[in-house]
């Protein structure tokens, strides 16, 4: 199985992680594959996602319902970079509330995450201006309606610090 993962591109590994999110053995195999690769941004983000899936209580110790908490309060001090904050929110809040969303349509999928971190929109208007239509169009409507304001608030909070 390890050989199979060695042949996959990062996009396919991201999909494999989502499909195997509850299979700790497969997640460890994918992580071992990523360790051997160059430390590129998406590889590192995927390793972080795997780490959080393998240790779900690591960042949320003592919290009964992470999806019900205020995004700003949850992320205050949870991580340092904007990418980490958004990735943590994606895994620990959006991912737990919307586990069946197609990975290609997630609000915080890798290409959208990259664009949000680069352009840093802090309002819906800026989101519409900065984020290309093709990214907005292929985003899950349910996730966007439910979490876009939280994501923009995380970005605004990061920008103000």
C-alpha positions in Angstrom: 0.0 0.0 0.0 2.9 2.4 0.7 4.1 2.0 -2.8 0.7 3.0 -4.1 0.8 6.2 -2.1 4.4 7.0 -3.3 3.0 7.2 -6.8 0.2 9.6 -6.0 0.3 13.4 -6.4 -0.6 15.6 -3.5 -4.1 16.2 -4.8 -4.8 12.5 -4.7 -3.1 12.1 -1.2 -5.4 14.9 0.1 -8.4 12.9 -1.2 -7.0 9.7 0.3 -6.7 11.4 3.7 -10.3 12.5 3.6 -11.5 9.0 2.6 -9.4 7.4 5.3 -10.0 10.0 8.0 -11.1 7.3 10.5 -8.5 4.7 9.5 -5.4 5.4 11.6 -3.3 2.8 9.9 -3.8 4.3 6.5 -3.3 7.8 7.8 0.0 6.7 9.3 1.1 5.2 6.0 0.2 8.3 4.1 2.1 10.4 6.7 5.1 8.1 6.3 4.9 8.7 2.5 4.8 12.5 3.0 7.8 12.4 5.4 9.9 11.2 2.5 8.9 14.0 0.2 10.2 17.6 0.0 8.9 19.9 2.7 6.6 21.8 0.4 3.7 23.9 1.7 0.9 21.5 0.7 2.9 18.4 2.0 3.4 20.2 5.3 -0.3 21.2 5.5 -1.4 17.7 4.8 0.9 16.3 7.4 -0.6 18.8 9.9 -4.1 17.7 8.9 -3.1 14.0 9.4 -1.6 14.9 12.8 -4.8 16.5 13.9 -6.9 13.6 12.6 -4.7 11.2 14.5 -4.9 13.3 17.7 -8.3 15.0 17.6 -8.2 15.9 21.3 -4.8 17.6 21.0 -6.2 21.1 20.2 -9.7 20.7 21.7 -9.0 19.2 25.1 -11.9 19.8 27.4 -14.3 21.2 24.8 -17.5 19.3 24.4 -18.8 20.7 21.1 -16.1 22.4 19.0 -18.6 23.3 16.3 -20.8 25.3 18.6 -18.0 27.6 19.9 -17.1 31.0 18.6 -14.5 30.7 15.8 -12.5 33.7 17.1 -12.4 32.4 20.7 -11.5 29.0 19.5 -8.6 30.1 17.4 -7.2 32.8 19.8 -3.7 31.4 20.5 -4.5 28.0 18.9 -1.8 28.4 16.3 0.5 31.1 14.9 0.1 31.4 11.2 -3.0 32.2 9.3 -2.8 28.9 7.4 -2.6 27.0 10.7 -5.6 28.8 12.1 -7.7 28.2 9.0 -6.5 24.5 8.7 -7.4 23.9 12.4 -10.8 25.5 11.9 -11.4 23.4 8.8 -10.5 20.1 10.5 -11.9 20.7 13.9 -15.1 22.6 13.1 -16.1 22.4 9.5 -14.8 18.9 9.0 -16.7 17.6 12.1 -19.9 19.4 11.2 -19.8 18.5 7.5 -17.9 15.3 7.2 -19.6 14.2 4.0 -18.7 17.2 1.9 -16.7 16.3 -1.2 -13.1 17.3 -0.6 -12.9 19.0 -4.0 -15.8 21.3 -2.9 -14.8 22.1 0.7 -14.7 25.8 1.6 -11.2 25.5 2.9 -9.8 23.0 0.3 -6.1 23.5 -0.6 -6.5 25.9 -3.6 -9.1 28.0 -1.7 -6.9 28.0 1.4 -3.9 29.2 -0.6 -5.9 32.0 -2.1 -7.4 33.1 1.2 -4.0 33.2 2.8 -2.6 35.2 -0.1 -5.3 37.7 -0.6 -6.7 37.8 3.0 -10.3 39.0 2.4 -12.0 40.2 5.6 -15.5 40.8 4.2 -17.9 39.1 1.8 -17.4 42.0 -0.6 -13.6 41.5 -0.6 -14.1 37.7 -0.9 -16.1 38.3 -4.0 -13.5 40.7 -5.5 -10.3 38.8 -4.5 -11.4 35.1 -4.9 -11.9 34.0 -8.5 -15.3 32.9 -9.6 -14.2 29.4 -10.5 -13.2 28.8 -6.9 -16.4 30.3 -5.5 -18.6 28.4 -7.9 -17.2 25.0 -7.0 -17.5 25.5 -3.2 -20.1 23.6 -1.2 -23.0 26.1 -0.7 -23.8 24.7 2.7 -20.3 25.2 4.0 -20.0 28.6 2.5 -23.3 29.8 4.0 -22.5 28.4 7.4 -18.8 29.1 7.8 -17.7 31.9 5.4 -18.3 34.7 7.9 -16.3 32.7 10.5 -13.4 32.2 8.1 -13.4 36.0 7.2 -13.5 36.8 10.9 -10.4 34.5 11.5 -8.6 36.4 8.7 -9.6 39.8 10.1 -8.5 38.8 13.6 -5.2 37.6 12.2 -4.7 40.9 10.3 -5.5 43.0 13.4 -2.8 41.3 15.5 
